[in-house]
Amino acid sequence: MDFNIPEETVEIISGLKQFIDKRVIPLEEKNADLLYNERNYYLEDGRHHPKVEELRKEVRMVSAEAGFYTMFGDKELGGEELGPVTALLVQEAIGKNYANRKLIDPIVIPSPFTNGLTPVLRGLKQELKDEYLEGIRTGEKTLCFGLTEPDAGSDVWGMKTKAVKDGSDWVINGTKQWITNAPYADYCMLFAVTNPDLQANRKGGITCFFVDTKSEGFNVDSVIPVMGELGGEAGIISLDNLRVPEENIIGEVDNGFSKAMHGINNGRLGMSGKCIGLAQWALKQAVEYANIRKTFGKTIGEHQMIQHMLAECAMDIYAARNMALHCAWKIENSNKQPVKEISIVKAYCTEMLGRVYDKAMQVHGGMGISNELKLEAGYRFARILRIPDGTSEIHRRTIARSLLKGDLNFN
Ligand SMILES: Cc1cc2nc3c(=O)[nH]c(=O)nc-3n(C[C@H](O)[C@H](O)[C@H](O)COP(=O)(O)OP(=O)(O)OC[C@H]3O[C@@H](n4cnc5c(N)ncnc54)[C@H](O)[C@@H]3O)c2cc1C
């Protein structure tokens, strides 16, 4: 077994850090009042201030120019297709070195399957690739992934949005909810039922459409503000007689759900890498504080209960990091998707992040819950991550089902 990080990955991470320090941090500092004051960051209705969107676009575009924005995108779409081990370690480096930064994650590198050169776009017809990919590749245009609905989250087969054929168009009606980047996206990968019988038998019947968000009948009605924020990234979309041409189908009719699964595992691993990096940042804050804060005549790091909390964080991080790396290595070297292991990693890493932030805050006493140290922001972020890309319960269900079918392999 070779546990060394490949030289190329080390160089990429070092180049990425230099890029962020030189091109992104100065932009953040110059616009700190806009980015770090929520009353400026969000408009009254919870959407980003247009200047925030301008800055995000600027960062996407310089990142694309520097080759970072597209490095994990498919080669056939114009990306570099770097593997999952590098993706995991890059996300770790971003979390560890740039926690709580507004213009870095997920902007310098887009979310692996819901934005940028997502593998879902492999199913686009050539003419549409020719028309749209360039804008997506340069970071000028962004996407959103419209799957979830008010009555269909974990159980996506419960989808009610319908597409009905009318001449050479499909006419779509329905509602989508919790769609990240919907309020700002140029295009949507939109899922709708095209064959209710197949859908009822959970055998297909769902189609993925490529939609321009400026089309008549596509409306982002509102933004969903999330824990402790005045606004958010996710929106509620209503589709009101939206007409989409047949050629905008991604992949095949009735087989869109397999498109939804394309790349979702990259998303889960990327999220896990982020958790591993952020947890290390939080532990570092706790260790530094434990070495300086004094109570009862000694530093709190000398109290055994504080030591336990620090040690438990380290145990959790080490376990999470190694299981995630092993899983990424497995994918890279077998070209198979180890479903059970990906679920173990996503559920463990997101839950681990919550535990580590909780302890890091406790070590800081009152300071831990103040807004000043940004530990509370990470704690809220950690709490959110147990829901998207499969809830913790759904991942446990997947793991248990694999076990019960006889997959007891941990190699
Ligand atoms: C921040 C954020 C961003 C998101 N971004 C997107 C996006 O870009 N695009 C998109 O399409 N969706 C997105 N989602 C939606 C996300 O995928 C769903 O929220 C998620 O799948 C859960 O669905 P739900 O919220 O409807 O909960 P439900 O499915 O209603 O679940 C409610 C509870 O029941 C549990 N549960 C459900 N079924 C079972 C079962 N069989 N066994 C045990 N427990 C069960 C769940 O774990 C949960 O605890 C996002 C969500 C969030 C929070």
PDBQT file of the ligand as one rigid body, heavy atoms in Angstrom, charges set to zero:
ROOT
HETATM    1  C1  LIG A 501     -28.929  22.919   1.564  1.00  0.00    +0.000 C 
HETATM    2  C2  LIG A 501     -29.651  22.001   0.624  1.00  0.00    +0.000 A 
HETATM    3  C3  LIG A 501     -29.365  22.024  -0.729  1.00  0.00    +0.000 A 
HETATM    4  C4  LIG A 501     -30.046  21.205  -1.622  1.00  0.00    +0.000 A 
HETATM    5  N1  LIG A 501     -29.778  21.276  -2.966  1.00  0.00    +0.000 NA
HETATM    6  C5  LIG A 501     -30.522  20.552  -3.839  1.00  0.00    +0.000 A 
HETATM    7  C6  LIG A 501     -30.346  20.707  -5.256  1.00  0.00    +0.000 A 
HETATM    8  O1  LIG A 501     -29.515  21.487  -5.713  1.00  0.00    +0.000 OA
HETATM    9  N2  LIG A 501     -31.134  20.003  -6.090  1.00  0.00    +0.000 N 
HETATM   10  C7  LIG A 501     -32.075  19.133  -5.633  1.00  0.00    +0.000 A 
HETATM   11  O2  LIG A 501     -32.762  18.529  -6.449  1.00  0.00    +0.000 OA
HETATM   12  N3  LIG A 501     -32.273  18.952  -4.283  1.00  0.00    +0.000 NA
HETATM   13  C8  LIG A 501     -31.522  19.649  -3.393  1.00  0.00    +0.000 A 
HETATM   14  N4  LIG A 501     -31.707  19.502  -2.039  1.00  0.00    +0.000 N 
HETATM   15  C9  LIG A 501     -32.759  18.617  -1.556  1.00  0.00    +0.000 C 
HETATM   16  C10 LIG A 501     -32.253  17.383  -0.836  1.00  0.00    +0.000 C 
HETATM   17  O3  LIG A 501     -31.774  16.458  -1.764  1.00  0.00    +0.000 OA
HETATM   18  C11 LIG A 501     -33.434  16.845   0.004  1.00  0.00    +0.000 C 
HETATM   19  O4  LIG A 501     -33.692  17.797   1.020  1.00  0.00    +0.000 OA
HETATM   20  C12 LIG A 501     -33.120  15.502   0.619  1.00  0.00    +0.000 C 
HETATM   21  O5  LIG A 501     -33.063  14.505  -0.365  1.00  0.00    +0.000 OA
HETATM   22  C13 LIG A 501     -34.161  15.112   1.673  1.00  0.00    +0.000 C 
HETATM   23  O6  LIG A 501     -35.451  15.275   1.192  1.00  0.00    +0.000 OA
HETATM   24  P1  LIG A 501     -36.562  16.027   2.072  1.00  0.00    +0.000 P 
HETATM   25  O7  LIG A 501     -35.976  17.300   2.542  1.00  0.00    +0.000 OA
HETATM   26  O8  LIG A 501     -37.795  16.083   1.275  1.00  0.00    +0.000 OA
HETATM   27  O9  LIG A 501     -36.773  15.120   3.330  1.00  0.00    +0.000 OA
HETATM   28  P2  LIG A 501     -37.676  13.782   3.371  1.00  0.00    +0.000 P 
HETATM   29  O10 LIG A 501     -37.330  12.892   2.250  1.00  0.00    +0.000 OA
HETATM   30  O11 LIG A 501     -39.089  14.181   3.518  1.00  0.00    +0.000 OA
HETATM   31  O12 LIG A 501     -37.193  13.133   4.718  1.00  0.00    +0.000 OA
HETATM   32  C14 LIG A 501     -37.646  13.572   6.018  1.00  0.00    +0.000 C 
HETATM   33  C15 LIG A 501     -36.966  12.696   7.069  1.00  0.00    +0.000 C 
HETATM   34  O13 LIG A 501     -37.354  11.324   6.892  1.00  0.00    +0.000 OA
HETATM   35  C16 LIG A 501     -36.181  10.526   6.724  1.00  0.00    +0.000 C 
HETATM   36  N5  LIG A 501     -36.498   9.440   5.796  1.00  0.00    +0.000 N 
HETATM   37  C17 LIG A 501     -37.043   9.518   4.573  1.00  0.00    +0.000 A 
HETATM   38  N6  LIG A 501     -37.180   8.292   4.021  1.00  0.00    +0.000 NA
HETATM   39  C18 LIG A 501     -36.676   7.410   4.937  1.00  0.00    +0.000 A 
HETATM   40  C19 LIG A 501     -36.504   5.984   4.977  1.00  0.00    +0.000 A 
HETATM   41  N7  LIG A 501     -36.835   5.207   3.942  1.00  0.00    +0.000 N 
HETATM   42  N8  LIG A 501     -35.993   5.444   6.094  1.00  0.00    +0.000 NA
HETATM   43  C20 LIG A 501     -35.618   6.212   7.137  1.00  0.00    +0.000 A 
HETATM   44  N9  LIG A 501     -35.740   7.554   7.162  1.00  0.00    +0.000 NA
HETATM   45  C21 LIG A 501     -36.258   8.138   6.086  1.00  0.00    +0.000 A 
HETATM   46  C22 LIG A 501     -35.127  11.473   6.171  1.00  0.00    +0.000 C 
HETATM   47  O14 LIG A 501     -33.834  10.988   6.406  1.00  0.00    +0.000 OA
HETATM   48  C23 LIG A 501     -35.448  12.722   6.981  1.00  0.00    +0.000 C 
HETATM   49  O15 LIG A 501     -34.893  12.610   8.258  1.00  0.00    +0.000 OA
HETATM   50  C24 LIG A 501     -31.029  20.306  -1.126  1.00  0.00    +0.000 A 
HETATM   51  C25 LIG A 501     -31.306  20.281   0.248  1.00  0.00    +0.000 A 
HETATM   52  C26 LIG A 501     -30.642  21.107   1.113  1.00  0.00    +0.000 A 
HETATM   53  C27 LIG A 501     -30.974  21.066   2.576  1.00  0.00    +0.000 C 
ENDROOT
TORSDOF 0
